[in-house]
Amino acid sequence: MNAYRAGGGYGYGRRTTTSAVKSLIIANAAVFGLQTLLGGGLFAGFGFIESWFSFIPGLAIFKLQIWRFISYMFLHAGLFHIGLNMFILWMFGSQIEQLWGKRTFLIYYAVCGVGAAVVYGLFNLFGLSAYTPMLGASGAVYGILLAYGLTFPDNIILVFFILPLKAKYAVVLFGLIEFLSIPSGGSVAHLAHLGGMIAGYIFLQATAPGLARRGRRSTLDIAGAWRRFRTRSRMRVIRPEDRPGGGNGRGDGVDPTPDQKRIDAILDKISREGLKSLTDEEQEILRRAGRR
């Protein structure tokens, strides 16, 4: 479906397999092997695992079988299905995880997967569709594609291996294809794909407040806003009026540490010039601060 070559970016272009991405691929492969042993998976069958862990709207919502909102993401119907999803996860997810860190990446992945199930479920609550199972990591993977397009908008993606497009345009194209494909139905859960992208976008906007209101920088420059949110959320801010003695400059006040001053200066630089302006040393300082 996609291939990648660097056409810009912030120095995160190495396609190493990061920790969370590796764990997700191993987990999906293990579950797929178990499915195959029990008659599903490679044989695209529907057995015990699929019946209990795929996403079935009527059971997940009306019967409160809430584990289905997560478990369906680890099931796949055939080798091509899992192969394509894991390839895209590896290709684009590793770079996102390098930038955000393991925990944030896994939270985002889960949010997109659950969001995909919610959107799919809300539009399939009644009739036969309410008991039609949906499975696969595609909803979460589409969320990863969205994050990649927003974070590295000028990197080049070879869409369908033949059409070179900037990531920001490729994401719009993928979303449009899924939207236009909804009426056709079929065996592909286009609503879930869109749901993953929608959930991802809402999540990113909610965790990077004010991003969409910036005048000169568009919503595509999310990397700096996301890191500022992550860093500031882990730091205690001491205002002058909150200091002992009212911040009178005497020895009884609390002065910022040199590290805090350096971090504040870097965050201000991002606000003025964007993430691209940071040196490798400054990026590493922010990464360390975000892990504290």
Backbone bond lengths (Angstrom), bond angles and torsions (degrees), N, CA, C in turn:
res aa  C-N    CA-C-N  psi(-1)  N-CA   C-N-CA  omega(-1)  CA-C   N-CA-C  phi
1 M - - - 1.457 - - 1.522 111.17 -
2 N 1.323 115.80 -44.08 1.446 119.14 -176.94 1.524 110.60 -138.75
3 A 1.312 115.58 154.38 1.456 121.15 166.89 1.504 106.32 -138.03
4 Y 1.305 116.56 169.15 1.455 120.48 -172.61 1.518 110.78 -132.57
5 R 1.309 115.08 142.11 1.454 119.91 164.06 1.521 107.00 -143.80
6 A 1.296 116.36 146.83 1.464 120.33 -175.75 1.511 110.20 -67.44
7 G 1.329 116.26 132.71 1.454 121.07 175.95 1.508 109.47 -138.22
8 G 1.287 118.32 25.01 1.447 123.55 -175.45 1.502 107.12 155.36
9 G 1.320 117.18 -146.99 1.460 121.15 173.85 1.508 111.96 102.67
10 Y 1.332 114.59 -177.91 1.445 121.38 -171.52 1.521 111.83 -116.96
11 G 1.308 117.98 24.68 1.454 120.03 -179.47 1.513 113.02 90.52
12 Y 1.346 117.62 14.28 1.462 121.13 -179.63 1.524 110.52 -109.38
13 G 1.323 116.84 28.00 1.441 119.86 -171.83 1.519 115.98 -80.76
14 R 1.323 118.62 -5.16 1.458 119.81 -178.98 1.521 109.76 -70.67
15 R 1.317 116.99 129.47 1.458 120.74 -176.96 1.530 110.53 -93.31
16 T 1.311 116.81 56.37 1.453 120.67 174.07 1.527 108.42 -79.85
17 T 1.320 115.65 152.18 1.457 119.66 179.11 1.521 108.34 -86.52
18 T 1.317 116.63 110.43 1.457 122.02 -176.15 1.524 110.49 -81.34
19 S 1.330 115.13 169.52 1.461 121.74 -170.01 1.529 113.49 -60.13
20 A 1.328 117.44 -52.36 1.461 120.51 -177.11 1.523 111.51 -66.09
21 V 1.329 116.00 -42.17 1.467 119.96 178.83 1.522 110.29 -61.70
22 K 1.337 116.95 -43.94 1.461 120.57 178.13 1.528 111.10 -60.53
23 S 1.337 116.68 -43.67 1.466 120.66 -179.93 1.523 111.43 -63.30
24 L 1.322 116.92 -41.19 1.462 120.80 179.51 1.531 111.16 -65.35
25 I 1.321 116.61 -42.30 1.467 119.90 179.43 1.526 110.24 -63.88
26 I 1.330 116.99 -43.77 1.469 120.52 179.33 1.523 110.60 -63.09
27 A 1.337 116.99 -43.58 1.468 120.74 -179.67 1.517 111.30 -63.27
28 N 1.338 116.62 -44.15 1.467 119.91 178.82 1.524 111.41 -64.08
29 A 1.340 116.50 -41.56 1.466 120.18 179.43 1.524 111.44 -64.79
30 A 1.350 116.38 -40.18 1.460 120.10 179.58 1.528 111.49 -64.29
31 V 1.326 116.00 -44.28 1.467 119.71 179.07 1.523 110.15 -65.78
32 F 1.335 116.98 -38.72 1.469 120.34 178.66 1.527 110.50 -63.12
33 G 1.338 116.87 -39.39 1.455 120.19 176.51 1.516 111.56 -62.64
34 L 1.334 116.17 -41.27 1.459 120.00 178.31 1.524 110.85 -65.87
35 Q 1.321 116.03 -40.84 1.471 119.35 175.60 1.524 111.13 -57.52
36 T 1.316 115.97 -44.36 1.462 120.87 -177.75 1.528 111.22 -63.94
37 L 1.333 115.61 -41.96 1.473 119.72 179.16 1.527 111.42 -61.80
38 L 1.334 115.86 -30.61 1.469 119.99 -177.31 1.526 112.80 -98.98
39 G 1.334 116.21 13.74 1.454 119.65 173.35 1.505 116.42 98.93
40 G 1.341 118.45 0.04 1.456 121.33 176.96 1.508 109.56 -108.59
41 G 1.345 116.79 -140.14 1.461 120.62 173.95 1.502 114.28 56.15
42 L 1.326 116.13 -111.94 1.453 122.69 -177.45 1.521 111.76 -57.80
43 F 1.329 116.04 -30.46 1.467 120.35 -178.46 1.524 112.05 -92.12
44 A 1.342 116.64 4.56 1.462 122.09 178.64 1.526 111.75 50.90
45 G 1.314 116.10 35.18 1.454 120.13 179.48 1.518 111.62 -90.47
46 F 1.335 115.27 -179.47 1.461 120.60 -179.26 1.517 107.80 -133.24
47 G 1.333 114.67 103.09 1.452 119.30 -176.21 1.506 112.39 -123.39
48 F 1.340 115.02 -148.93 1.464 121.34 -174.93 1.525 111.94 -59.78
49 I 1.339 117.04 -48.69 1.466 120.02 -176.80 1.515 110.73 -63.39
50 E 1.324 116.60 -45.71 1.460 120.04 -178.73 1.533 111.31 -64.07
51 S 1.320 117.01 -39.66 1.465 120.04 -177.01 1.520 112.34 -67.87
52 W 1.350 116.85 -29.30 1.461 120.06 -176.56 1.523 114.10 -98.94
53 F 1.333 117.35 -19.86 1.461 118.29 -172.48 1.522 114.52 -124.94
54 S 1.334 119.60 -5.64 1.458 119.76 173.04 1.530 109.04 -74.17
55 F 1.314 116.26 166.37 1.473 119.08 179.44 1.527 109.40 -88.89
56 I 1.317 115.39 113.20 1.460 122.88 177.14 1.519 106.85 -118.53
57 P 1.334 119.27 107.49 1.466 122.16 -171.16 1.529 114.40 -51.15
58 G 1.323 117.05 -45.80 1.454 119.65 -177.85 1.513 113.52 -61.21
59 L 1.334 116.76 -35.46 1.461 121.20 -179.51 1.526 111.47 -84.44
60 A 1.320 116.73 -39.75 1.462 120.22 -178.32 1.526 111.64 -67.31
61 I 1.328 116.70 -37.67 1.463 120.47 -174.58 1.524 112.08 -95.33
62 F 1.325 117.80 -53.84 1.465 120.18 -176.16 1.526 112.45 -76.14
63 K 1.335 117.46 -33.80 1.463 121.60 -179.23 1.531 112.67 -96.70
64 L 1.342 115.48 3.02 1.467 121.88 177.10 1.532 113.24 57.05
65 Q 1.321 116.85 34.92 1.465 120.54 174.72 1.536 107.53 -85.86
66 I 1.325 114.31 72.25 1.458 120.38 -167.43 1.530 113.46 -70.28
67 W 1.334 117.17 -18.22 1.475 117.89 178.86 1.525 111.75 -62.19
68 R 1.330 115.86 -22.25 1.474 119.34 -178.56 1.528 112.05 -64.96
69 F 1.333 118.26 -24.28 1.464 120.90 179.16 1.534 111.57 -64.80
70 I 1.334 117.17 -21.76 1.456 121.83 179.20 1.524 112.05 -108.90
71 S 1.332 116.17 -44.89 1.474 120.26 -170.98 1.519 113.08 -63.60
72 Y 1.335 118.02 -29.74 1.470 120.03 -177.04 1.522 112.12 -62.47
73 M 1.352 116.31 -25.02 1.467 120.63 -176.77 1.524 112.79 -67.61
74 F 1.324 117.35 -17.11 1.464 120.78 -176.93 1.526 112.37 -101.97
75 L 1.327 117.48 5.30 1.466 122.33 178.59 1.520 109.66 -106.71
76 H 1.333 116.39 145.16 1.457 119.96 178.79 1.527 110.56 -141.04
77 A 1.324 114.47 152.44 1.465 121.04 -178.12 1.524 109.75 -107.83
78 G 1.304 116.86 78.15 1.454 120.11 176.35 1.511 113.26 109.78
79 L 1.324 115.23 159.39 1.458 122.47 -176.18 1.520 112.23 -65.84
80 F 1.324 117.60 -40.55 1.468 120.24 179.91 1.530 110.65 -63.74
81 H 1.326 116.28 -39.47 1.458 121.99 -178.67 1.532 110.95 -59.87
82 I 1.321 116.95 -53.31 1.460 119.65 -178.78 1.526 110.88 -71.66
83 G 1.323 117.33 -36.64 1.455 119.94 -178.59 1.522 112.14 -61.62
84 L 1.331 117.26 -44.84 1.458 121.34 -179.34 1.526 110.97 -66.26
85 N 1.328 116.21 -45.10 1.470 119.48 -179.53 1.524 111.90 -62.53
86 M 1.322 117.22 -43.84 1.456 119.85 -178.63 1.525 111.87 -70.55
87 F 1.309 117.03 -33.28 1.463 120.20 176.74 1.527 110.74 -63.41
88 I 1.336 117.14 -46.03 1.469 120.77 179.79 1.522 110.40 -66.68
89 L 1.340 116.32 -40.28 1.464 120.11 177.63 1.528 110.50 -59.02
90 W 1.318 117.01 -45.39 1.467 120.90 179.35 1.524 111.57 -67.06
91 M 1.326 116.55 -43.71 1.454 121.14 -174.22 1.523 112.68 -64.05
92 F 1.339 116.35 -43.27 1.455 120.11 -174.42 1.532 113.16 -108.41
93 G 1.328 116.73 -30.83 1.461 119.39 -177.02 1.510 113.37 -66.98
94 S 1.328 117.69 -35.50 1.468 120.06 -177.68 1.523 111.67 -61.27
95 Q 1.311 116.88 -39.26 1.460 119.84 -179.88 1.522 111.58 -70.44
96 I 1.335 116.55 -36.36 1.462 120.14 176.65 1.524 110.32 -66.02
97 E 1.337 117.10 -42.64 1.463 120.01 179.76 1.521 111.40 -65.27
98 Q 1.326 117.78 -37.62 1.456 120.40 176.85 1.519 111.20 -58.02
99 L 1.306 116.45 -35.84 1.456 121.09 -177.42 1.521 112.26 -81.25
100 W 1.334 117.83 -41.71 1.460 121.72 -172.92 1.517 113.74 -93.88
101 G 1.315 117.35 -27.85 1.456 120.70 -172.51 1.523 110.88 98.13
102 K 1.333 115.28 160.82 1.461 121.66 -173.33 1.520 112.83 -62.73
103 R 1.338 117.75 -50.41 1.459 120.27 -174.52 1.520 112.09 -62.92
104 T 1.333 116.44 -47.23 1.460 120.30 179.81 1.520 110.92 -62.13
105 F 1.321 116.53 -41.33 1.468 120.38 179.70 1.517 110.83 -61.28
106 L 1.336 117.80 -45.58 1.466 120.66 -179.02 1.528 111.64 -65.57
107 I 1.333 116.79 -37.82 1.469 119.69 176.67 1.526 109.76 -61.99
108 Y 1.314 116.17 -46.17 1.467 120.34 -179.99 1.525 111.16 -62.55
109 Y 1.314 116.96 -43.81 1.468 121.79 179.00 1.528 110.54 -58.39
110 A 1.338 115.95 -45.22 1.462 120.42 -179.98 1.521 111.47 -66.35
111 V 1.330 117.07 -41.32 1.467 120.99 179.07 1.526 110.46 -59.84
112 C 1.330 116.53 -44.36 1.475 120.07 179.78 1.524 111.03 -65.17
113 G 1.342 117.17 -41.43 1.458 120.22 179.53 1.513 112.54 -65.01
114 V 1.340 116.71 -44.90 1.464 120.48 178.43 1.527 109.98 -66.25
115 G 1.335 116.78 -41.79 1.459 120.29 178.23 1.517 112.36 -60.38
116 A 1.324 116.41 -38.71 1.467 120.34 177.52 1.527 110.54 -61.72
117 A 1.337 116.68 -42.80 1.467 120.42 179.21 1.523 111.56 -66.64
118 V 1.328 116.87 -39.66 1.470 120.71 179.84 1.524 110.74 -62.03
119 V 1.328 116.98 -48.30 1.467 120.51 -179.59 1.532 110.29 -63.07
120 Y 1.325 116.31 -45.67 1.463 120.26 178.70 1.526 110.31 -60.78
121 G 1.340 116.92 -43.53 1.456 121.05 -177.75 1.513 113.01 -65.97
122 L 1.330 117.21 -41.45 1.465 120.43 -177.99 1.524 112.14 -63.65
123 F 1.307 117.08 -30.30 1.467 120.53 -180.00 1.532 112.77 -93.45
124 N 1.318 116.46 2.17 1.467 119.82 -179.28 1.528 110.91 -137.17
125 L 1.328 115.82 44.78 1.463 120.04 -175.41 1.521 113.50 -85.77
126 F 1.310 116.77 -18.84 1.462 119.04 -172.74 1.527 111.09 -129.66
127 G 1.319 114.95 158.73 1.457 121.00 -179.63 1.516 111.86 76.25
128 L 1.312 115.59 -161.64 1.456 120.68 -178.52 1.522 111.91 -64.70
129 S 1.335 117.02 -28.95 1.462 120.63 -178.04 1.521 112.06 -62.88
130 A 1.332 116.14 -26.22 1.460 119.76 -178.64 1.522 112.08 -65.85
131 Y 1.320 116.64 -19.51 1.469 120.08 -178.87 1.530 111.59 -121.01
132 T 1.331 115.21 21.15 1.457 121.12 173.72 1.521 108.64 -92.77
133 P 1.321 119.26 118.57 1.466 121.35 -175.35 1.524 112.54 -71.45
134 M 1.316 114.40 148.08 1.462 122.07 176.08 1.528 107.23 -128.85
135 L 1.318 117.39 134.96 1.454 120.63 -177.66 1.518 110.24 -147.70
136 G 1.338 115.53 157.07 1.455 120.74 178.19 1.516 112.67 122.12
137 A 1.318 115.60 156.90 1.463 122.30 -178.86 1.520 112.90 -88.88
138 S 1.329 117.66 8.68 1.459 120.62 -171.53 1.523 113.15 -60.83
139 G 1.341 118.34 -38.59 1.458 120.57 -179.91 1.523 111.21 -60.30
140 A 1.334 116.55 -46.98 1.463 120.87 177.89 1.522 110.89 -65.72
141 V 1.326 116.92 -37.86 1.463 121.19 -179.33 1.527 110.85 -66.08
142 Y 1.332 117.09 -38.34 1.467 119.71 176.33 1.525 110.47 -64.92
143 G 1.327 116.59 -33.35 1.458 119.54 174.09 1.518 111.64 -64.17
144 I 1.335 116.73 -38.09 1.467 121.21 176.71 1.531 110.25 -64.57
145 L 1.324 117.00 -41.20 1.463 120.25 177.30 1.522 110.74 -60.18
146 L 1.329 116.16 -42.76 1.461 120.08 177.94 1.532 110.17 -59.98
147 A 1.327 116.71 -48.86 1.468 120.70 -179.48 1.522 110.96 -59.31
148 Y 1.319 116.83 -39.72 1.461 119.96 179.63 1.527 110.44 -64.56
149 G 1.334 116.11 -44.66 1.460 119.42 -179.69 1.516 112.85 -63.58
150 L 1.332 116.66 -35.01 1.456 120.71 179.54 1.524 112.01 -77.12
151 T 1.322 116.49 -33.96 1.463 120.93 -175.82 1.522 112.09 -84.09
152 F 1.322 117.02 -39.04 1.461 121.91 -179.39 1.530 109.03 -122.63
153 P 1.317 118.30 64.73 1.466 121.25 -170.02 1.521 114.84 -62.21
154 D 1.324 117.94 -27.23 1.465 119.91 -175.10 1.524 113.92 -99.28
155 N 1.313 118.09 -0.68 1.462 119.80 172.93 1.527 109.63 -68.61
156 I 1.307 115.71 151.23 1.464 120.73 -174.11 1.522 110.98 -97.92
157 I 1.321 115.67 130.63 1.463 122.85 174.53 1.525 108.38 -112.93
158 L 1.329 116.65 132.67 1.463 120.29 174.44 1.528 107.62 -89.01
159 V 1.314 116.19 95.17 1.457 121.73 -176.78 1.523 109.10 -68.99
160 F 1.331 115.35 127.08 1.466 122.21 -176.20 1.526 111.10 56.72
161 F 1.331 115.90 24.86 1.462 124.07 177.91 1.523 114.64 69.09
162 I 1.318 118.56 4.51 1.474 119.21 -175.65 1.521 113.27 -130.04
163 L 1.344 117.93 -26.01 1.460 120.55 -173.11 1.527 110.52 -107.77
164 P 1.336 118.62 108.17 1.468 120.07 179.39 1.521 111.18 -77.72
165 L 1.322 116.04 123.78 1.463 121.75 178.26 1.518 109.38 -137.83
166 K 1.312 116.19 148.09 1.454 119.06 169.85 1.525 108.63 -62.72
167 A 1.319 115.83 147.96 1.463 120.40 -174.35 1.517 112.47 -57.48
168 K 1.319 117.66 -38.98 1.460 120.20 -178.05 1.531 111.42 -64.24
169 Y 1.325 117.77 -34.06 1.456 120.55 178.08 1.527 111.04 -79.28
170 A 1.327 116.11 -34.51 1.464 119.93 178.63 1.528 110.82 -63.02
171 V 1.333 116.71 -40.17 1.468 120.24 179.21 1.520 110.48 -62.36
172 V 1.327 116.90 -43.29 1.474 120.44 177.61 1.523 109.95 -61.29
173 L 1.323 116.69 -41.50 1.463 120.97 179.51 1.527 111.31 -62.86
174 F 1.342 116.96 -44.92 1.467 120.37 179.17 1.528 110.96 -60.67
175 G 1.334 115.91 -45.32 1.458 119.84 179.65 1.517 111.99 -62.47
176 L 1.326 116.83 -41.00 1.461 121.05 179.97 1.529 111.25 -65.61
177 I 1.326 116.24 -42.02 1.467 120.55 178.08 1.524 110.67 -59.76
178 E 1.329 116.47 -44.77 1.467 119.79 -179.82 1.516 111.16 -65.22
179 F 1.328 117.37 -41.15 1.465 121.08 -179.78 1.523 110.85 -63.34
180 L 1.319 116.82 -45.72 1.462 120.65 -178.57 1.524 112.40 -71.05
181 S 1.339 116.66 -19.39 1.466 120.65 -178.36 1.528 113.07 -86.87
182 I 1.333 117.88 -10.66 1.465 120.84 -176.78 1.529 112.50 -56.97
183 P 1.348 119.78 -47.62 1.469 118.97 -177.91 1.525 113.83 -61.99
184 S 1.326 117.28 -25.18 1.459 119.65 -176.69 1.520 112.44 -72.06
185 G 1.348 116.53 -19.70 1.465 119.15 178.85 1.514 111.15 66.20
186 G 1.324 116.29 -126.71 1.456 120.47 -178.57 1.504 111.95 83.17
187 S 1.316 115.79 -164.28 1.460 120.76 -175.62 1.525 113.48 -91.35
188 V 1.331 117.38 -0.74 1.458 121.35 -179.36 1.526 109.72 -97.21
189 A 1.335 116.64 130.51 1.465 121.34 -178.68 1.530 109.68 -86.27
190 H 1.338 116.39 78.12 1.456 120.47 -177.86 1.522 111.56 -62.21
191 L 1.330 116.68 -34.63 1.458 120.12 178.32 1.526 111.75 -61.82
192 A 1.320 116.25 -37.28 1.464 120.17 178.77 1.526 110.54 -66.99
193 H 1.317 117.72 -38.84 1.457 121.05 177.72 1.532 110.65 -61.13
194 L 1.336 115.20 -47.31 1.466 119.56 177.39 1.521 110.89 -63.77
195 G 1.336 115.70 -39.12 1.458 120.32 179.67 1.513 112.21 -60.43
196 G 1.333 117.42 -39.00 1.448 121.00 177.84 1.518 111.83 -64.23
197 M 1.326 116.77 -39.93 1.457 120.67 178.88 1.525 111.04 -69.28
198 I 1.325 116.09 -41.37 1.471 120.07 179.69 1.522 110.88 -63.97
199 A 1.337 116.29 -46.14 1.466 120.53 179.45 1.529 110.85 -61.74
200 G 1.326 116.67 -41.06 1.451 120.35 178.62 1.519 112.28 -63.21
201 Y 1.318 116.33 -42.90 1.468 120.05 -179.74 1.523 110.85 -64.62
202 I 1.336 116.99 -44.77 1.470 120.52 179.00 1.528 110.39 -61.47
203 F 1.325 116.26 -42.87 1.463 120.75 -179.96 1.529 111.12 -60.86
204 L 1.319 116.37 -45.45 1.458 119.68 -178.20 1.526 111.42 -66.61
205 Q 1.319 117.21 -38.23 1.455 119.83 178.10 1.531 111.14 -67.98
206 A 1.326 116.13 -37.73 1.464 119.76 -178.65 1.519 111.84 -70.01
207 T 1.311 117.60 -31.41 1.461 120.89 -177.45 1.521 112.75 -95.46
208 A 1.311 117.36 -1.39 1.461 121.78 173.93 1.524 107.62 -129.83
209 P 1.349 118.18 70.22 1.469 121.75 -173.19 1.521 112.10 -60.16
210 G 1.329 114.93 140.42 1.457 120.85 177.99 1.505 114.31 84.42
211 L 1.320 117.67 -4.50 1.466 120.53 -175.81 1.522 111.27 -60.39
212 A 1.326 117.16 -47.82 1.463 120.99 -175.15 1.527 111.97 -68.89
213 R 1.336 118.21 -17.38 1.462 120.37 -176.63 1.518 112.39 -91.39
214 R 1.323 118.33 -3.58 1.461 119.62 -179.22 1.518 109.69 -68.88
215 G 1.294 115.91 134.88 1.445 119.61 -174.64 1.512 113.59 -77.12
216 R 1.335 116.99 -57.54 1.462 119.66 -173.05 1.516 112.53 -78.97
217 R 1.343 117.24 -32.38 1.467 119.29 179.70 1.518 108.99 -98.57
218 S 1.305 116.07 132.34 1.456 120.29 -177.57 1.521 110.42 -81.30
219 T 1.320 115.70 173.55 1.463 120.97 179.40 1.526 111.43 -68.48
220 L 1.325 117.85 -8.30 1.456 119.41 -179.85 1.527 111.68 -75.27
221 D 1.324 118.54 -19.40 1.458 121.17 -179.37 1.519 109.61 -91.53
222 I 1.351 116.14 71.71 1.461 119.04 -174.72 1.516 113.05 -90.38
223 A 1.322 117.91 -16.98 1.463 119.20 -171.34 1.523 111.84 -61.90
224 G 1.337 116.98 -45.70 1.446 119.43 -179.69 1.510 112.13 -65.34
225 A 1.335 117.23 -42.27 1.465 120.76 -179.30 1.521 110.86 -64.70
226 W 1.334 115.93 -40.28 1.468 119.19 179.95 1.529 110.68 -64.25
227 R 1.328 118.30 -43.70 1.453 119.85 -178.55 1.522 110.74 -68.71
228 R 1.332 117.97 -36.54 1.460 119.44 177.05 1.518 110.41 -62.06
229 F 1.337 116.30 -42.88 1.463 119.43 179.12 1.519 111.07 -62.57
230 R 1.328 116.73 -45.92 1.464 120.89 -177.98 1.526 110.84 -63.74
231 T 1.331 116.72 -40.70 1.454 119.62 -176.58 1.523 111.43 -72.95
232 R 1.323 116.76 -48.13 1.459 119.85 -178.22 1.520 111.99 -64.32
233 S 1.346 117.29 -32.96 1.459 119.86 -178.73 1.518 112.23 -66.84
234 R 1.339 117.58 -18.22 1.465 121.41 -178.62 1.529 111.81 -100.38
235 M 1.316 117.28 2.14 1.454 119.82 -175.14 1.514 111.42 -115.26
236 R 1.303 115.32 147.99 1.450 121.82 175.11 1.512 107.90 -93.77
237 V 1.331 116.10 124.78 1.455 120.89 179.99 1.517 108.69 -98.38
238 I 1.329 116.87 124.92 1.464 122.11 179.13 1.518 108.23 -111.42
239 R 1.320 116.78 114.10 1.451 121.74 -179.49 1.530 109.68 -86.54
240 P 1.331 117.89 155.92 1.459 120.18 -179.10 1.513 113.08 -55.58
241 E 1.364 116.78 -41.36 1.456 119.12 -177.53 1.518 112.72 -70.70
242 D 1.352 116.71 -15.58 1.461 120.15 179.05 1.520 112.46 -88.91
243 R 1.315 117.55 -9.25 1.456 120.39 -176.46 1.527 110.69 -76.29
244 P 1.310 117.67 152.72 1.459 120.32 173.48 1.515 109.52 -56.60
245 G 1.346 116.53 132.77 1.449 120.02 -179.08 1.507 113.34 80.72
246 G 1.373 116.20 8.30 1.461 119.22 175.62 1.497 114.20 73.89
247 G 1.328 117.65 19.28 1.467 119.11 178.40 1.515 111.72 68.86
248 N 1.354 116.52 42.04 1.457 120.37 -174.97 1.523 113.84 -80.80
249 G 1.330 115.82 3.46 1.457 119.08 176.57 1.502 113.07 84.37
250 R 1.326 118.56 1.38 1.454 120.54 178.57 1.518 110.17 -85.43
251 G 1.294 115.54 -177.45 1.452 120.86 -176.44 1.511 113.86 -69.99
252 D 1.366 117.57 -10.15 1.458 118.86 -179.07 1.515 112.01 -88.34
253 G 1.328 120.00 1.89 1.458 122.51 179.27 1.508 111.01 -85.99
254 V 1.368 115.16 172.00 1.453 121.81 177.40 1.515 107.70 -113.23
255 D 1.292 117.55 110.69 1.454 121.47 -177.99 1.517 110.33 -93.16
256 P 1.331 117.15 148.29 1.469 119.93 177.28 1.517 110.98 -61.47
257 T 1.302 116.41 144.80 1.452 120.67 176.01 1.521 109.71 -72.50
258 P 1.338 118.03 159.61 1.476 119.38 176.57 1.522 112.57 -56.78
259 D 1.350 117.28 -37.43 1.467 120.07 178.29 1.515 110.79 -63.45
260 Q 1.341 116.48 -42.95 1.465 120.19 -179.38 1.527 110.58 -63.43
261 K 1.348 115.95 -41.56 1.463 119.43 178.76 1.527 110.99 -61.96
262 R 1.339 116.05 -41.20 1.472 119.69 -178.82 1.528 110.46 -66.09
263 I 1.338 116.56 -41.44 1.467 120.33 179.74 1.518 110.37 -64.40
264 D 1.347 117.09 -43.71 1.459 120.27 178.90 1.526 110.79 -60.44
265 A 1.322 116.04 -39.90 1.467 120.00 179.44 1.525 111.02 -64.82
266 I 1.341 116.48 -39.32 1.473 120.22 178.85 1.522 110.49 -66.69
267 L 1.332 117.23 -42.82 1.461 120.75 179.39 1.525 111.22 -63.22
268 D 1.325 115.93 -39.22 1.462 119.16 176.70 1.530 110.98 -64.88
269 K 1.324 116.41 -37.64 1.458 120.32 178.21 1.524 111.10 -63.77
270 I 1.351 116.59 -40.68 1.466 120.05 177.23 1.523 110.22 -61.61
271 S 1.342 116.78 -42.39 1.466 120.95 -179.66 1.524 111.36 -61.37
272 R 1.346 116.10 -36.40 1.463 119.54 -178.14 1.521 112.82 -81.56
273 E 1.340 116.33 -42.66 1.466 119.58 -167.30 1.519 114.90 -121.09
274 G 1.347 117.61 -7.36 1.458 119.82 -179.68 1.522 111.92 88.87
275 L 1.343 115.37 166.70 1.464 121.32 -175.53 1.524 112.59 -65.79
276 K 1.332 116.63 -28.23 1.459 119.62 -177.60 1.526 112.17 -62.33
277 S 1.323 116.50 -22.58 1.464 119.82 -176.49 1.522 113.14 -76.98
278 L 1.334 118.51 -12.48 1.453 121.05 -175.53 1.528 111.61 -75.86
279 T 1.325 114.75 144.61 1.459 120.58 173.34 1.530 108.76 -81.23
280 D 1.328 116.16 168.88 1.468 120.12 177.52 1.524 110.93 -60.24
281 E 1.347 116.36 -38.56 1.466 119.85 179.78 1.527 111.23 -64.02
282 E 1.329 117.13 -41.45 1.465 120.77 -179.37 1.520 111.28 -67.78
283 Q 1.343 117.42 -38.67 1.460 120.54 176.41 1.528 110.76 -62.67
284 E 1.326 116.84 -39.44 1.464 119.90 179.83 1.523 111.06 -67.66
285 I 1.338 118.30 -36.65 1.456 121.64 176.72 1.524 110.59 -60.76
286 L 1.337 117.05 -43.08 1.465 120.23 178.67 1.517 111.75 -66.85
287 R 1.341 116.94 -38.07 1.458 119.58 178.21 1.527 110.49 -62.22
288 R 1.331 116.92 -43.41 1.461 119.96 179.25 1.515 111.53 -64.59
289 A 1.328 116.64 -39.98 1.467 120.83 -179.75 1.525 110.64 -65.20
290 G 1.340 116.47 -37.90 1.462 120.11 -179.57 1.495 113.85 -68.57
291 R 1.370 117.58 -20.69 1.465 120.86 -179.15 1.519 112.73 -90.35
292 R 1.326 117.17 -7.63 1.474 120.19 -176.78 1.537 111.10 -72.34
